[in-house]
Amino acid sequence: MEFSYPLKIAKQLLNWETLKTEATQQAQVVWEKRLSFADFKLKFPSLHDKIDEELLVDKERPVKQIESA
Protein backbone atom coordinates (compact mmCIF):
# COMPACT_ATOMS: atom_id res chain seq x y z
CA MET A 1 0.00 0.00 0.00
CA GLU A 2 2.79 2.44 0.79
CA PHE A 3 4.35 1.91 -2.66
CA SER A 4 1.13 2.32 -4.62
CA TYR A 5 1.19 6.13 -4.62
CA PRO A 6 4.82 6.48 -5.82
CA LEU A 7 4.14 3.79 -8.42
CA LYS A 8 1.09 5.70 -9.63
CA ILE A 9 3.14 8.92 -9.88
CA ALA A 10 5.90 7.10 -11.77
CA LYS A 11 3.39 5.66 -14.27
CA GLN A 12 1.80 9.08 -14.80
CA LEU A 13 5.23 10.62 -15.32
CA LEU A 14 6.12 7.94 -17.86
CA ASN A 15 2.82 8.55 -19.65
CA TRP A 16 3.48 12.32 -19.67
CA GLU A 17 6.98 11.86 -21.11
CA THR A 18 5.62 9.50 -23.77
CA LEU A 19 3.02 12.09 -24.77
CA LYS A 20 5.70 14.78 -24.98
CA THR A 21 7.81 12.55 -27.22
CA GLU A 22 4.86 11.83 -29.51
CA ALA A 23 3.98 15.53 -29.67
CA THR A 24 7.55 16.37 -30.63
CA GLN A 25 7.52 13.73 -33.37
CA GLN A 26 4.23 15.06 -34.73
CA ALA A 27 5.57 18.63 -34.67
CA GLN A 28 8.59 17.44 -36.67
CA VAL A 29 6.30 15.87 -39.29
CA VAL A 30 4.27 19.09 -39.53
CA TRP A 31 7.46 21.12 -39.93
CA GLU A 32 8.68 18.86 -42.75
CA LYS A 33 5.33 19.14 -44.56
CA ARG A 34 5.36 22.93 -44.19
CA LEU A 35 8.90 23.05 -45.54
CA SER A 36 7.98 21.02 -48.61
CA PHE A 37 4.88 23.21 -49.08
CA ALA A 38 7.01 26.37 -48.90
CA ASP A 39 9.44 24.89 -51.42
CA PHE A 40 6.51 24.11 -53.72
CA LYS A 41 5.25 27.70 -53.42
CA LEU A 42 8.71 29.02 -54.30
CA LYS A 43 8.89 26.71 -57.30
CA PHE A 44 5.43 27.76 -58.57
CA PRO A 45 4.82 31.37 -57.46
CA SER A 46 1.82 31.73 -59.77
CA LEU A 47 -0.12 29.39 -57.45
CA HIS A 48 0.26 31.79 -54.53
CA ASP A 49 -2.82 32.30 -52.38
CA LYS A 50 -3.08 34.44 -49.23
CA ILE A 51 -4.97 31.66 -47.41
CA ASP A 52 -1.99 29.33 -47.85
CA GLU A 53 0.12 31.50 -45.55
CA GLU A 54 -2.09 30.49 -42.62
CA LEU A 55 -0.93 26.90 -43.10
CA LEU A 56 2.67 27.90 -42.48
CA VAL A 57 2.08 29.42 -39.03
CA ASP A 58 1.00 27.82 -35.78
CA LYS A 59 -2.11 29.36 -34.31
CA GLU A 60 -1.94 30.65 -30.76
CA ARG A 61 -3.65 28.42 -28.27
CA PRO A 62 -6.30 30.12 -26.15
CA VAL A 63 -5.08 30.85 -22.65
CA LYS A 64 -7.13 29.24 -19.92
CA GLN A 65 -8.09 31.74 -17.27
CA ILE A 66 -8.41 30.59 -13.69
CA GLU A 67 -11.61 31.74 -12.07
CA SER A 68 -11.21 32.89 -8.50
CA ALA A 69 -14.17 32.24 -6.26
C-alpha positions as MATLAB code, in Angstrom:
seq = 'MEFSYPLKIAKQLLNWETLKTEATQQAQVVWEKRLSFADFKLKFPSLHDKIDEELLVDKERPVKQIESA';
ca = [
       0.000    0.000    0.000;
       2.785    2.440    0.792;
       4.354    1.909   -2.661;
       1.132    2.318   -4.616;
       1.192    6.133   -4.616;
       4.821    6.479   -5.821;
       4.139    3.786   -8.420;
       1.087    5.704   -9.635;
       3.137    8.917   -9.877;
       5.898    7.101  -11.773;
       3.390    5.661  -14.268;
       1.804    9.076  -14.800;
       5.235   10.621  -15.324;
       6.122    7.942  -17.862;
       2.823    8.552  -19.650;
       3.479   12.316  -19.672;
       6.984   11.859  -21.111;
       5.618    9.496  -23.766;
       3.020   12.092  -24.773;
       5.698   14.781  -24.984;
       7.815   12.546  -27.218;
       4.861   11.833  -29.505;
       3.976   15.533  -29.669;
       7.552   16.368  -30.629;
       7.521   13.729  -33.373;
       4.227   15.064  -34.726;
       5.567   18.630  -34.673;
       8.587   17.442  -36.673;
       6.297   15.873  -39.293;
       4.265   19.087  -39.529;
       7.463   21.121  -39.930;
       8.684   18.859  -42.746;
       5.335   19.145  -44.564;
       5.359   22.925  -44.190;
       8.900   23.050  -45.538;
       7.982   21.017  -48.612;
       4.882   23.210  -49.076;
       7.008   26.366  -48.896;
       9.443   24.895  -51.417;
       6.507   24.113  -53.716;
       5.249   27.695  -53.422;
       8.707   29.019  -54.298;
       8.886   26.707  -57.297;
       5.431   27.761  -58.566;
       4.822   31.372  -57.455;
       1.824   31.725  -59.771;
      -0.116   29.386  -57.453;
       0.263   31.787  -54.532;
      -2.822   32.297  -52.375;
      -3.077   34.436  -49.228;
      -4.969   31.659  -47.409;
      -1.990   29.332  -47.853;
       0.118   31.500  -45.549;
      -2.089   30.485  -42.618;
      -0.930   26.901  -43.103;
       2.668   27.903  -42.478;
       2.085   29.422  -39.028;
       0.997   27.817  -35.780;
      -2.115   29.361  -34.313;
      -1.945   30.650  -30.761;
      -3.651   28.418  -28.268;
      -6.300   30.124  -26.152;
      -5.078   30.851  -22.645;
      -7.125   29.243  -19.917;
      -8.094   31.743  -17.269;
      -8.409   30.593  -13.693;
     -11.611   31.736  -12.075;
     -11.211   32.885   -8.502;
     -14.173   32.237   -6.258;
];
